[in-house]
Amino acid sequence: MPKLRRAVAWFVDFALVVALASALAVLTFHRISALVTDVPELATRGGLDLLTSRGDMLEASQDLGLSLWNRSVLYVEQAFGLLVLTVFLYQWACLALAGRTVGKALVGLKVSPRLGRRAVRRAAVTTAADVAVYAVACVLLVEGQVVLSVLVWAVAVVLFLLNALPVLSPGRRSLADRMAGTAVSGVGFSTPVATPLVRTS
């Protein structure tokens, strides 16, 4: 079934994203833990703040705590940024070089027509729908922007559905397909999964 094959392809590709996110989460956790156990720079600055605080230890400790918090938030934001960038590069490289991602290759699907510059658009829309907007929502939450984070999260869900649900329609072309002018077809099968869009321009 074409729809099932596309679903399996998406799950395989998303499993790779989850594996990358897990690795980045572990790396970020270790980076944050290192701040507590090995912070000569912050400790020196905290001691200097203490010496110049004229005995106001509470203010000095607050400054040190804020430094630790800001560095921790920065590490989390860097991890999300690296996740989005890596997913985009994965999508773009696979589409530009092979016309399909690992998931699509495993189930015998290919994006057509030949992508070229279309790969950038398709990779950008796919990355935004699957990862990037969710990452922005998480970063906003870490920054303490709870209401804005919830709104962006809602936008992320809507964008994901706009990209995924059209695959269930007769044309079976996702939002990424429509934006890039592509379609997904079977490789080595008599019945195509979707008819490629033909452009006259």
Secondary structure, DSSP 8 states (H G I E B T S, - for coil): -HHHHHHHHHHHHHHHHHHHHHHHHHHHHHHHHHHHH--HHHHHHHHHHHHTTTT-HHHHHHHHHHHHHHHHHHHHHHHHHHHHHHHHHHHHHHHHHHSS-HHHHHTTEEEES--TTHHHHHHHHHHIIIIIHHHHHHHHHHTT-HHHHHHHHHHHHHHHHHHHGGGGSTT---HHHHHHT-EEEESS-SS-SS-------
